[in-house]
Amino acid sequence: MPSDPAASFAPTTEAARWLVGTEGLQRLADAVAALDAGVDELTVAARLRRDGVEPEHARTVLDAAQARILARSRLPRADELVLTRAAWEQASHPAASTARAARVAGASAVTDLCSGVGGDALAIAATGPAVTAVDRDEARLTLLAHNATVLGLAVTTVVADVLRYPIAPGSLVHADPGRRAAGRRLRRLGELLPPVPSLLAAAAPAAGCGIALSPAVDLTDPDLPADGELEFLQLGPQLVESSLWLGDLRRGGAVATATLLDEDGAVRHRVDRDGPPVDLPVGALGAFLLEPHAAAVRARVHAGLGEELGARRVARTRALLTADVAPATPWFDVWQVDAVLPLRARTVAAWLRTADVGPIEIATHGVDIDPAAWWRRLGRPPRGPEGTRIHLVRLDDGAVCVVGHRAG
Ligand SMILES: C[S@@+](CC[C@H](N)C(=O)[O-])C[C@H]1O[C@@H](n2cnc3c(N)ncnc32)[C@H](O)[C@@H]1O
């Protein structure tokens, strides 16, 4: 998400109410049309002032116009919705919201704590449950209520501190605590806003609970409950979010899950473990190098997946695996090994000159090397993602350069 400091603007509740009224919506549509036509922001702001729109309302219109334009890349109905930039930047990734909502689909009611402008609340309501959205930011809830009406979804908003909101016994709770303070990303569960242990205590009467978290959360976080499932969500090559599941919303006895999503939030592949990670032995480099996807590594299911594929680790401390036959798997990028060379740029450059391999890319695995500097030392050969991959790998007994091309 963008991190422009201008996105810290937060409208007053009065301005948010005005924005979703007849005049505000018209001003917003006009501002979006002007920005779309290439008019710059200062001119749009000057026009609003010239038309007698008061400064707080004008700032709110301009911010919402920018938010709407930003949201188009991820929300098909962005042009009907009213957002703020800060709320949009804090909103869950729509694919992650949709995937999480699928776990509560069919429930009659869900309470969404820290709902913000409603990225998750609207996704949950779209699967059927009546949603009670709780947040202390009344302006965001005003926009959420408007957006729910536009989309025809059943969402009730409540302005409250979520730590004091009474959770009905046996109900289902979703929560999305804030992950940024003073421009800093918060990673540990105990420092989120509000802290996850406090949220869990508040949600204790619930039968099931799902918490949206950053993908940077670690399975060793001291505040991770022992009876929870931590799910890592990956979209394309990117880890987008993680989710903590408890009670009825946890899948069986899973403790860690890796999930590969489609752009629309559908689950393409999912694998979990309910015990400790598999202890896969280290073995000699084979004909193929298997590079696990981030979600599998973070959930520590890659070794178990490798075991099923007959693979072995390249080194005790590396997630990289190796195999003698090319496996068909969505969980690894598979590279056919063309050469294993000493970790010397001059040797690798000489090999590249004789091999005629096309564009190259350099990846490091446990070695403290700057790939750009190494590329310069290789004589600046053409670069590109679909050609040859030069893996600079720390093994247990030294480092090597494994040159390979994508298998299949
Ligand atoms: C990450 S945002 C939620 C984003 C939302 N799930 C979405 O997808 O649009 C976190 C929200 O938590 C709210 N919040 C933080 N602490 C709170 C508290 N103690 N009580 C109520 N709301 C709180 C903030 O106002 C903010 O809107």
The ligand as a Gaussian input file, in Angstrom:
#p B3LYP/6-31G(d) Opt

LIG

0 1
 C       -6.657000      -1.832000      10.242000
 S       -8.025000      -0.778000      10.530000
 C       -9.360000      -1.806000      10.095000
 C       -9.511000      -1.993000       8.616000
 C      -10.751000      -2.749000       8.189000
 N      -10.743000      -4.129000       8.593000
 C      -10.932000      -2.694000       6.674000
 O      -10.635000      -3.674000       5.997000
 O      -11.390000      -1.649000       6.190000
 C       -8.065000      -0.740000      12.267000
 C       -9.237000       0.017000      12.862000
 O       -9.202000      -0.225000      14.276000
 C       -9.803000       0.883000      14.920000
 N       -9.450000       0.785000      16.351000
 C       -8.203000       0.697000      16.912000
 N       -8.308000       0.567000      18.251000
 C       -9.637000       0.542000      18.540000
 C      -10.368000       0.405000      19.733000
 N       -9.753000       0.223000      20.919000
 N      -11.710000       0.419000      19.678000
 C      -12.333000       0.590000      18.484000
 N      -11.696000       0.711000      17.311000
 C      -10.356000       0.687000      17.333000
 C       -9.260000       2.079000      14.167000
 O      -10.134000       3.189000      14.317000
 C       -9.209000       1.529000      12.720000
 O      -10.359000       1.941000      11.984000

